[in-house]
């Protein structure tokens, strides 16, 4: 997974002649530039720069990566220039968003798209992961950001981030001073997201793999409703951990300590493989930079 900021770091280190010069060009710190390069090297398990000397020199694989970075940035800049021309009619962007994305990093994405592509008119659609995928397959949407699902040869999938879930209940419903086994959770009604949710399918399969079959489940397709029902003591639910920290601190929700924690849910950007990729791939890369499920209504 890579972002425009990381590509720009590599590009300007080479063009400007070093990490500090690139930091000046990008209006950031040298530490930030170094971190972006390190993230790229870690993601692709390569060494882009030879740091043994006093100057930053590209390795053999780094030279190949620099060429790729230059091409991607050139395509992005060409798309921005094309869509920013006075004679270009505003382009629609039909983007599909889950409720969790709408509650967290959607404002950042909208601002970023408007900054890079001022003539783009956003038309957001909110639905479950499965519903959004189906609309994309029917070409009623241009790009969607959803929980990862089974591969589809008709769709181009790009990782954009992940969200960590945890088990929650009303304070006092379960022990708070010790970890319990996941089997103990199903003694209570389990609030699930159901088969239309990518997250719901993911965790339902995770429970089945461990031989756990809840005696009572309540399907709640709306995250806000699930939060309210859990706070009322109706049952136990899995919900995104970090963005609910304020409700934990105010003692309206309690995170249940479980011996085997839930695995994170990968999120991806999906676009139809038959559509032009340059512009939509740029939108997906902006989503990679914005994707952050740690707090609600980010600016």
C-alpha positions as CSV (number, residue, x, y, z in Angstrom):
1,X,0.0,0.0,0.0
2,X,1.5,3.4,-1.0
3,X,0.3,7.0,-1.0
4,X,1.0,10.1,-3.1
5,X,2.9,11.6,-0.1
6,X,5.3,8.6,-0.1
7,X,5.8,8.7,-3.9
8,X,6.5,12.5,-3.7
9,X,9.1,11.9,-1.0
10,X,11.0,9.5,-3.2
11,X,10.6,11.7,-6.2
12,X,11.9,14.9,-4.5
13,X,14.7,13.2,-2.7
14,X,16.1,12.3,-6.1
15,X,15.2,15.5,-7.8
16,X,16.3,17.9,-5.0
17,X,19.3,15.9,-4.1
18,X,18.6,14.7,-0.5
19,X,16.2,14.2,2.3
20,X,16.5,17.7,3.8
21,X,16.1,19.3,0.4
22,X,13.0,17.2,-0.3
23,X,11.6,18.2,3.1
24,X,11.9,21.9,2.1
25,X,10.3,21.2,-1.3
26,X,7.4,19.3,0.4
27,X,7.0,21.8,3.2
28,X,7.5,19.2,5.9
29,X,10.2,17.9,8.2
30,X,13.2,15.7,7.3
31,X,11.9,13.1,9.8
32,X,8.5,13.0,8.0
33,X,10.2,12.4,4.6
34,X,12.4,9.6,6.1
35,X,9.3,8.0,7.7
36,X,7.5,8.0,4.3
37,X,10.4,6.3,2.6
38,X,10.8,3.8,5.4
39,X,7.0,2.9,5.2
40,X,7.4,2.3,1.4
41,X,10.5,0.1,2.0
42,X,8.8,-1.9,4.7
43,X,5.6,-2.3,2.6
44,X,7.5,-3.7,-0.4
45,X,10.4,-5.2,1.4
46,X,13.0,-3.3,-0.7
47,X,15.7,-0.8,0.0
48,X,15.1,2.3,-2.2
49,X,18.1,4.4,-1.1
50,X,21.7,3.4,-0.3
51,X,22.3,5.2,3.0
52,X,25.9,4.0,3.4
53,X,27.4,7.2,1.9
54,X,26.9,10.9,2.7
55,X,24.3,11.4,-0.1
56,X,21.1,9.5,-0.8
57,X,21.7,7.3,-3.8
58,X,19.1,5.0,-5.4
59,X,19.7,1.3,-5.2
60,X,19.1,-0.8,-8.3
61,X,15.6,-1.6,-7.2
62,X,15.2,2.0,-6.0
63,X,15.9,3.2,-9.6
64,X,13.1,1.0,-10.9
65,X,10.8,2.3,-8.1
66,X,11.7,5.9,-8.9
67,X,10.6,5.4,-12.5
68,X,7.3,3.9,-11.3
69,X,6.8,6.8,-8.8
70,X,7.5,9.3,-11.5
71,X,5.0,7.7,-13.8
72,X,2.2,7.6,-11.2
73,X,2.8,11.2,-10.2
74,X,2.8,12.3,-13.8
75,X,-0.6,10.5,-14.4
76,X,-2.0,12.1,-11.3
77,X,-0.8,15.6,-12.3
78,X,-2.2,15.0,-15.8
79,X,-5.6,14.1,-14.4
80,X,-5.6,17.2,-12.2
81,X,-4.7,19.4,-15.1
82,X,-7.3,17.9,-17.3
83,X,-10.1,18.1,-14.8
84,X,-9.0,21.7,-13.8
85,X,-9.2,23.2,-17.2
86,X,-11.8,26.0,-17.5
87,X,-13.5,24.3,-20.5
88,X,-13.8,20.9,-18.8
89,X,-17.4,20.1,-17.6
90,X,-17.5,19.1,-14.0
91,X,-17.1,15.4,-13.7
92,X,-19.4,13.3,-11.5
93,X,-17.7,10.9,-9.0
94,X,-20.2,8.3,-7.7
95,X,-18.5,7.0,-4.6
96,X,-19.9,4.3,-2.3
97,X,-19.2,4.6,1.5
98,X,-20.1,2.4,4.5
99,X,-21.6,3.9,7.6
100,X,-18.3,3.5,9.5
101,X,-16.4,5.4,6.9
102,X,-19.1,8.1,6.9
103,X,-18.7,8.5,10.7
104,X,-14.9,8.7,10.6
105,X,-12.7,9.7,7.7
106,X,-15.2,10.7,5.0
107,X,-14.8,14.5,5.7
108,X,-11.0,14.2,5.2
109,X,-11.5,12.3,1.9
110,X,-14.0,14.9,0.6
111,X,-11.7,17.8,1.4
112,X,-8.7,16.0,-0.2
113,X,-10.7,15.2,-3.4
114,X,-11.9,18.8,-3.7
115,X,-8.3,20.1,-3.2
116,X,-6.8,17.9,-6.0
117,X,-9.9,17.8,-8.3
118,X,-11.9,21.0,-7.8
119,X,-14.2,20.3,-10.8
120,X,-15.3,16.9,-9.5
121,X,-18.9,16.7,-8.2
122,X,-19.1,14.1,-5.5
123,X,-22.2,11.9,-5.4
124,X,-21.8,9.7,-2.3
125,X,-23.9,6.6,-1.7
126,X,-24.2,5.0,1.7
127,X,-24.9,1.2,2.1
128,X,-23.6,-2.0,3.4
129,X,-20.4,-3.5,1.9
130,X,-22.3,-6.1,0.0
131,X,-24.8,-3.6,-1.3
132,X,-22.1,-1.2,-2.5
133,X,-20.2,-4.0,-4.2
134,X,-23.4,-5.1,-6.1
135,X,-24.0,-1.5,-7.2
136,X,-20.4,-1.2,-8.4
137,X,-20.8,-4.5,-10.4
138,X,-23.9,-3.0,-12.0
139,X,-21.9,0.1,-12.8
140,X,-24.1,2.3,-10.7
141,X,-21.1,3.5,-8.8
142,X,-17.5,4.4,-9.9
143,X,-15.6,3.4,-6.8
144,X,-16.4,2.0,-3.3
145,X,-14.6,1.7,0.0
146,X,-15.7,-1.4,1.8
147,X,-14.6,-4.2,4.1
148,X,-12.5,-6.7,2.1
149,X,-14.4,-9.5,0.4
150,X,-13.8,-12.5,-1.8
151,X,-11.9,-11.6,-5.0
152,X,-13.9,-10.9,-8.1
153,X,-12.3,-10.8,-11.6
154,X,-14.6,-7.9,-12.6
155,X,-13.3,-5.7,-9.8
156,X,-9.9,-4.1,-9.1
157,X,-9.2,-4.2,-5.4
158,X,-6.6,-2.0,-3.6
159,X,-5.9,-2.1,0.2
160,X,-6.5,1.2,1.9
161,X,-6.4,0.4,5.6
162,X,-7.9,-1.7,8.4
163,X,-10.2,-1.2,11.4
164,X,-9.8,-3.0,14.7
165,X,-12.9,-4.2,16.4
166,X,-13.5,-5.3,20.0
167,X,-16.4,-6.7,22.0
168,X,-18.5,-4.3,23.9
169,X,-21.3,-4.4,26.5
170,X,-23.1,-2.3,29.0
171,X,-20.8,-1.7,32.1
172,X,-21.5,-4.3,34.7
173,X,-22.9,-6.9,32.3
174,X,-19.6,-8.8,32.1
175,X,-16.5,-8.8,34.3
176,X,-14.2,-5.8,33.8
177,X,-11.2,-7.0,35.8
178,X,-10.3,-10.1,33.9
179,X,-10.2,-11.6,30.4
180,X,-12.9,-14.1,29.5
181,X,-13.2,-16.8,26.8
182,X,-15.0,-15.9,23.6
183,X,-17.4,-18.8,24.4
184,X,-18.6,-17.0,27.5
185,X,-19.9,-14.1,25.3
186,X,-22.6,-16.2,23.6
187,X,-24.4,-16.7,27.0
188,X,-25.8,-13.3,26.2
189,X,-27.7,-12.1,23.1
190,X,-25.2,-11.3,20.3
191,X,-25.7,-8.2,18.3
192,X,-24.4,-8.9,14.8
193,X,-24.2,-6.9,11.6
194,X,-25.7,-9.7,9.4
195,X,-25.0,-11.2,6.0
196,X,-25.2,-7.9,4.1
197,X,-22.3,-6.5,6.0
198,X,-18.7,-7.4,5.0
199,X,-17.7,-7.1,8.6
200,X,-20.7,-9.2,9.7
201,X,-19.7,-12.0,7.3
202,X,-16.1,-11.8,8.3
203,X,-16.8,-12.2,12.1
204,X,-19.6,-14.7,11.6
205,X,-17.1,-16.9,9.8
206,X,-14.5,-16.3,12.5
207,X,-16.9,-17.5,15.2
208,X,-17.9,-20.6,13.2
209,X,-14.2,-21.5,12.7
210,X,-14.0,-21.7,16.5
211,X,-17.1,-23.8,16.8
212,X,-19.0,-20.9,18.4
213,X,-22.7,-20.8,17.6
214,X,-24.6,-18.1,19.6
215,X,-27.9,-19.2,21.1
216,X,-29.5,-15.8,20.4
217,X,-28.5,-13.3,17.8
218,X,-30.0,-9.9,16.8
219,X,-29.1,-8.5,13.4
220,X,-28.5,-4.8,13.6
221,X,-27.6,-3.3,10.2
222,X,-27.0,0.2,11.6
223,X,-23.9,1.0,13.6
224,X,-25.5,3.9,15.6
225,X,-28.4,1.6,16.5
226,X,-26.0,-1.2,17.5
227,X,-24.2,1.3,19.8
228,X,-27.5,2.4,21.4
229,X,-28.7,-1.2,21.9
230,X,-25.4,-2.2,23.4
231,X,-25.4,0.7,25.8
232,X,-29.0,-0.2,26.9
233,X,-27.8,-3.7,28.0
234,X,-29.6,-5.7,25.3
235,X,-26.5,-7.8,24.5
236,X,-22.9,-8.0,23.5
237,X,-21.6,-6.7,20.2
238,X,-18.5,-6.2,18.1
239,X,-17.8,-2.6,17.2
240,X,-14.8,-0.5,16.1
241,X,-12.6,0.1,19.1
242,X,-10.8,3.4,18.8
243,X,-13.6,5.7,17.7
244,X,-15.7,4.5,20.6
245,X,-13.1,5.5,23.2
246,X,-15.1,8.6,24.4
247,X,-18.1,6.3,25.3
248,X,-15.8,4.0,27.2
249,X,-14.2,6.9,29.1
250,X,-17.7,8.2,30.0
251,X,-18.7,4.7,31.2
252,X,-21.5,4.3,28.7
253,X,-19.8,1.3,27.1
254,X,-17.4,-1.3,28.4
255,X,-14.8,-3.0,26.3
256,X,-14.9,-6.7,27.1
257,X,-11.4,-8.3,27.6
258,X,-11.4,-11.5,25.6
259,X,-8.6,-14.1,25.6
260,X,-8.6,-14.3,21.8
261,X,-9.0,-10.8,20.3
262,X,-10.9,-10.2,17.1
263,X,-8.7,-9.9,14.0
264,X,-8.7,-6.5,12.2
265,X,-11.0,-6.0,9.2
266,X,-9.1,-5.0,6.0
267,X,-10.7,-2.2,4.0
268,X,-10.2,-1.9,0.2
269,X,-11.0,0.5,-2.6
270,X,-12.9,-1.3,-5.4
271,X,-13.4,-0.1,-9.0
272,X,-14.7,-1.8,-12.0
273,X,-11.8,-3.4,-14.0
274,X,-13.3,-2.1,-17.3
275,X,-13.3,1.6,-16.3
276,X,-10.5,4.0,-16.9
277,X,-8.0,3.6,-14.1
278,X,-6.0,6.8,-14.0
279,X,-8.5,9.1,-12.3
280,X,-10.2,6.4,-10.1
281,X,-6.8,5.1,-9.0
282,X,-5.9,8.6,-7.9
283,X,-9.1,8.7,-5.8
284,X,-8.2,5.4,-4.2
285,X,-4.7,6.6,-3.4
286,X,-6.2,9.7,-1.7
287,X,-8.4,7.3,0.3
288,X,-5.3,5.5,1.4
289,X,-3.9,8.7,2.8
290,X,-7.2,9.6,4.6
291,X,-8.3,6.2,5.8
292,X,-8.3,6.3,9.6
293,X,-11.0,4.7,11.8
294,X,-9.6,6.0,15.1
295,X,-12.0,8.9,15.7
296,X,-15.4,10.2,14.6
297,X,-16.0,13.0,12.1
298,X,-12.4,13.8,11.3
299,X,-11.6,17.2,9.8
